[in-house]
Amino acid sequence: MCFVSFRPASCVLATTALLLIASAPSQAQTRAETLRYVTGSTVNTLDPNIPGSTRESFALSMSTYDRLVAFGRKQLNGKWVFDLDTITGELAESYDVSPDGLKITFRLRKDAKFQDGSPVTAEDVKWSLDRCVTAPILGKAQLLTGSLTSADQFKVIDPLTIEVTLPKPDKLALPNLATVYPLIINSKLAKEHATADDPWATAWLKEHTAGSGAYVVETFKPGEQVILKRDESWNRSTANKPAFFKRVIVQSVPEPATRANLVERGDADLVVDLQASDVQSLEAKGKLKVVSTPQYNAITYVSMNNQMPPFDNVNVRRAIAYALPYDDMFKAALFGRGAPLFGASWPDGKPPNGIYPFQQPVKLDLDKAREYLKAAGLPEGFSTTFSFNVGQAATAEPMAALVKESLGKIGIKVDIQKLPDAQMSTQINEKKLPFYTEGIVAWLPSTDYFYRNFYTGNQRWNYSSINNPDLAAIAQEARFEPDKAKYEEAGRKLNAMHFDLMPQVMLWQPNQDAVMAASIEGYTYEFHRQVDYRDVSRK
Amino acid sequence: MVKTGLGATMVRAGRRLLSSLPALFGVLVFTFLLMRVLPGDPAVFFASGPNAGKEEIELIRKQMGLDKSVPEQLVFYLSDIGRGNLGRSMMTGQPVLKDLRERLPASLELTFTALLIALIAAVPLGVIAALRPGSAVDHGVRLFCALGVCVPTFVSGLLLIYVFYYLLGLAPDPTGRIDVFASVPPQRTGFLLIDFLLAGDFEGWWAACKQLILPAVSMALFVIAPLARITRASMLVSLGSDFVRTARSVGLSWHKVVVTYALRNAILPVITIAGIVFSTMLGANVLVEKVFSWPGVASYALDALLSSDYAPVQGFVLLMAGIFVLVNLIVDVCYGIADPRVSIE
């Protein structure tokens, strides 16, 4: 910047002037360089590891922190979605997996710096990963799914190299390091704020960021808005450049109709949680860009408690599966915006592949449903309740009415029960609901992961409370199966069992409808189902 | 004379305040118990990451102090309150006291403005209606009031947004107290209109004012009816009374008769109703707050209630009870000023 002929004093002056220009008030930045993203959710913590953190907090942390690795992206039906099978380096310049799959070695980027200017070292990485598996935070349960459980597994080789050791070759170890939780923290800064009771500085990190991410938190008003400023030195994007937007405003707007107005008027740039009816009318007007991606790592179910009469009888469950008015429900709840998981045809009666979730060969067929009811010894039907939570009312309420009407035709009397969100999750956790609708999401969607987490064990996410040792054994074995063909075979077996046992009915994968100004580009559907602000740019 | 009047009012106010303390304590304990009786375990709700299992639930339970027995929790809670600690919200991750302190001015500013608009509209409407009972004007006022009450605040709010923001583009975007791109004045009172004035930033003041108009009007529409109706009824009584007849017969000016004699005597019930309306508005403006993304206390409490987040709900109820007591006090004092007979006892 300064030439030799300049005297030191003038050089200082010039530098000061430059600095002043650089730090001019943010109003100087044009609207085009700012992304205004509105959401119905809120950011409640700057560290997504804190129990109770919201989805929006997850998304925010993707931009304020770096991880060792990140997911790539791919085109799916012309839309960008995250790619589980491509793991690219983020803070890691490169990584190697040993031939036996037991050691992963990461070499860090030499130019990576934290937002306070200090370099990112292997010590920081080790401290951060140790924190993730040791501290009482959310990362622990997540990393467990990738066989990462103890601080002994992370070893510093030199200041820029770190080695991760696995007890078994686990396919999910590497993808796990790209999820939200194992973020890399400036350990020196964090340790300054650690206390004897809180050695991992969880309380401090909740309100402060100590990362190396693309954006610096400028203001954080929990429940209202977060304003982010671009870190000019960050270069971890695919093009080795800083993020596009100089400023990002993440604003909570609880009313969906207001969000729709804002984006239509051009005051907001991007929104992902509009009501399906608003999306449809905005799409029809054609002024805005609408990117609809089926949430291929999320599923909406109608679940039945397999341990509770009469749903402990497989024929009752089958009867329900043939008595649901799928098409009407799909239209009424989602306006058809999603990928259906019903109405397949299996000519040979076998699942065509081993991928979960899959389309089941079920459709509305009341005669068949009546036969199954007769086989279950309940030809006259029975009474039950159908529950959903208030937060889902927009989609679940019309659905529930249709379920009630249709089941009424085969003699099943349904009472609709609308529960506040906290009550619903409590009752699900305690396995007290006989019949209800709920959704799930998996960050690392692979067949064995779905079956292990959502169809085994006496735990909350096993909505149907199914307890089938064979199914659990196959899923557990598939987890460490290195042979692709064998894995596929296990998947087919599991899918066939799912259809046969019908523990719960898969309905659909709702669309993520991202509505944005026509100038916004690069939107990608991410595993955490929110927007990664680093993906988007303006034309 | 004035001194004794004022003194008596203060004594009365003090006595009122003391007698409300047991009620406040009752509210405190009752809310505490109610929250725990309600089905719904906050720990399960907040442990909803894609992998949160039993361990996370236990962790949150411990964090929230829910692993202890209810009587124990109550003792801890009361001693915390004694030290001015209202607990921590799981939802926002902040101490409840801080949340409330930040959000209460927003709610108060909105409610005050709405009440002011309502009073400015309702009192003249009521007076006009009372002056010509049974006339077309009276029916017009009645129709207007009926419409105001019939349309729920969120409908009128959404309608106002649709017309003034979406169609005409006159109003700023309905997202909170200030434009996201504008800078906030240094916080002194928390009331943006006052803070902007103190900072001498009139442009900012106007911007904040514009943000405030739509939500305040949609709230005011809803409460104009009770205020106007009560003004009308009490004006009718007042206008038909002997002193007004006397005033008229001695040929006092219209203004003197209606405003000085009739209205001043008729205003007492209006003040009572305004006090009640204010307290209910503060708690019940949740829909307006939601529609306009207004960062107030009511929407905060509703979100907390839905997610069984105990501390904010308890804090909110305590705050509301406190405000209720305070508003009643102020109404009492206003009584004394409007009608000196009240303070004599």
Interface residues (C-beta under 8 A of the other chain):
Chain A: P25 Q27 R31 T34 R36 V38 T42 N44 T45 I50 P51 G52 S53 P136 L138 K140 A141 Q142 L144 T145 K206 E207 K221 P222 G223 E224 Q225 I227 I249 Q251 S252 V253 P254 E255 A257 T258 N261 L262 E264 R265 D267 A268 V390 G391 P420 D421 A422 Q423 S425 T426 Q427 N429 I440 V441 A442 W443 N453 Q459 R460
Chain B: L38 P39 G40 D41 P42 V44 F45 F46 A47 S48 G49 P50 N51 A52 G53 K54 E55 E56 I57 L59 I60 Q63 M90 M91 T92 G93 Q94 D99 E102 L158 I161 Y162 Y165 Y166 G169 D173 P174 T175 G176 V180 F181 S183 K290 V291 F292 S293 P295 S299 Y300 L305 L306 S307 S308
